[in-house]
Amino acid sequence: MSLKIVRAARSDSALLQNLFQLYTHDFSEFWAGSARGELEADGRYTDYPLTPFFERASWSAWLLKSGEAPAGFALINDAAHSGLPTRRSMAEFFVVRKHRGQGAGRAAAQALIADEPGGWEIAVARANTGALTFWRKVAATCAAGPVEELDIASPDWNGPVLRFAAR
């Protein structure tokens, strides 16, 4: 099983926001006991700020597709959670549940990283232990050398940050 990777255009914003509803729903379990991740009065989560991914030269949005059906997304930027310089950062990454556990998400992540050689950073929320396992495997496959894992606990980020140079 493989997922097709397609660069998203601004005209794909509504589709991306719909996928973000699924992503936020999945992620909201990590926010239990906090005000974060509550549904709005209309039953939707707050929209994600996508505009910079279409306006900044070093930022990009990608759709993952199974055939023609949406199956996920990736957002890539150059913002580092570690505070250290990096060329690229996996800002957000999501695969719908139907397509998880088959290796397609890992292959898509590896392809996106391979397309942008150089310094990468992937920050993983502390409570998202499944994602950390996933990203450790991806980083180990993509890295041209060692993968550094920082443990960040600050007001801006709480969780491990993987840093490596992609081949």
C-alpha positions in Angstrom: 0.0 0.0 0.0 1.4 3.4 -0.9 0.2 7.0 -0.6 0.6 9.5 -3.3 2.2 12.8 -2.2 0.8 15.9 -3.8 1.8 19.5 -3.1 -1.2 21.3 -1.7 -2.3 24.6 -3.2 -4.2 27.4 -1.4 -7.3 26.1 -3.2 -6.9 22.9 -1.1 -7.3 24.8 2.2 -10.9 23.6 2.8 -9.8 20.0 2.3 -6.8 20.5 4.6 -9.0 22.1 7.3 -11.4 19.1 7.1 -8.4 16.7 7.6 -7.3 18.9 10.5 -10.7 18.1 12.2 -9.7 14.4 12.2 -6.2 15.2 13.3 -7.3 17.4 16.1 -9.9 14.8 17.2 -7.2 12.1 17.4 -4.8 14.5 19.2 -7.4 15.8 21.7 -7.0 12.7 23.8 -3.6 14.0 24.8 -5.2 17.2 26.1 -7.5 15.5 28.6 -7.8 17.6 31.8 -7.0 20.9 30.0 -9.0 23.5 28.2 -7.0 22.8 25.0 -8.8 20.9 22.2 -12.4 21.7 23.1 -14.9 21.8 20.3 -16.3 25.2 19.3 -20.0 25.9 19.6 -20.6 24.7 16.0 -19.1 21.3 16.8 -15.8 21.9 15.0 -12.3 22.4 16.3 -10.6 25.7 15.6 -9.2 26.0 12.1 -5.4 25.6 11.7 -3.4 28.6 10.5 -2.5 27.4 7.0 -1.8 30.7 5.3 2.0 30.7 6.0 2.4 27.4 4.3 1.2 28.9 1.1 3.0 32.3 1.4 6.5 31.5 2.9 9.1 30.2 0.5 10.5 27.6 2.8 7.1 26.4 4.1 5.0 23.8 2.3 1.7 21.8 2.6 1.3 18.4 1.2 -1.7 16.1 0.7 -1.4 12.3 1.1 -3.8 10.4 -1.2 -4.9 6.9 -1.6 -5.8 6.9 -5.3 -7.8 10.1 -5.5 -9.1 9.9 -1.9 -7.5 12.1 0.8 -5.6 10.0 3.2 -3.6 12.6 5.2 -1.3 15.6 5.1 2.1 16.9 5.9 3.2 20.5 6.8 6.8 21.4 6.5 8.5 24.6 7.7 11.8 25.9 9.1 10.6 26.6 12.6 12.6 24.8 15.3 11.1 23.7 18.6 14.6 23.3 20.0 15.7 26.9 19.4 18.6 25.6 17.3 19.0 26.3 13.6 17.4 23.8 11.2 16.7 23.7 7.5 13.4 21.9 7.7 10.9 20.8 10.4 8.0 18.5 10.1 5.4 20.9 11.6 2.4 18.5 11.3 1.9 15.0 9.9 -1.3 13.0 9.7 -2.5 9.8 8.2 -6.2 8.8 8.5 -6.7 5.7 10.6 -7.7 3.5 7.7 -4.2 3.8 6.2 -2.1 3.5 9.4 0.0 0.5 10.3 0.7 -0.6 6.8 4.0 1.3 6.2 2.4 3.9 3.8 2.7 6.8 6.3 6.3 5.9 7.0 7.1 5.7 3.3 5.5 9.1 2.7 7.4 10.7 5.6 10.6 9.3 4.3 10.0 10.5 0.8 9.2 14.1 2.0 12.3 14.2 4.1 14.5 12.7 1.3 13.3 15.4 -1.0 14.8 18.1 1.3 18.4 17.0 2.3 20.1 18.8 5.1 19.2 19.5 8.7 15.8 18.3 10.0 13.9 18.6 13.2 10.8 16.6 14.3 9.2 17.6 17.5 6.8 15.0 19.2 4.4 15.8 21.9 5.4 14.1 25.1 2.1 12.2 25.5 2.2 10.9 21.9 4.4 7.9 22.5 3.1 6.1 19.4 4.2 9.0 17.2 7.6 9.0 18.9 8.2 5.3 17.9 7.1 6.2 14.4 9.4 9.2 14.0 12.4 7.4 15.6 12.1 4.8 12.8 11.7 7.4 10.1 14.6 9.5 11.4 16.9 6.4 11.6 16.1 5.5 8.0 16.6 9.1 6.7 19.6 10.3 8.7 23.0 10.5 7.1 24.5 10.2 10.5 23.4 10.1 14.1 20.0 11.2 15.3 20.1 13.5 18.3 17.1 13.3 20.6 16.6 16.4 22.9 14.2 16.4 25.7 12.5 19.9 25.8 10.3 21.0 28.6 9.6 24.7 28.2 6.5 27.0 28.0 6.7 26.7 24.2 7.2 22.9 23.8 7.0 19.8 25.9 8.4 16.6 24.4 11.3 15.0 22.6 12.8 16.7 19.5 14.6 14.6 17.0 17.4 16.4 15.0 19.4 14.9 12.2 20.9 15.6 8.8 18.9 14.0 6.0 20.8 12.4 3.1 
